[in-house]
């Protein structure tokens, strides 16, 4: 495996739709933890869900696809995301309080 494949990147995503009250944050947690991704997921007061995550690009692509697909009980209307440089300061993946 090349060094480029191991390079850490950061994903910041905002998911809109029916994503609160349907177990979406736990779905994201259950997806991120086995991949070794660090960061967090939280509900937003405006009804969206926000994700900040760091890991290998390949693993974050898997997480991003899961955000688009979601658990069976939810409907996404929009997933916005941006790729940033990793800071390697994020804790093990967790659920944060609503902000």
Secondary structure, DSSP 8 states (H G I E B T S, - for coil): --HHHH-EEEEEEEEEEE-SSSSHHHHHHHHHHHHT-EEEEEE-TTS-EEEEEEEEHHHHHHHHHHHHH--TT-EEEEEEEEEEE--S---BSEE----
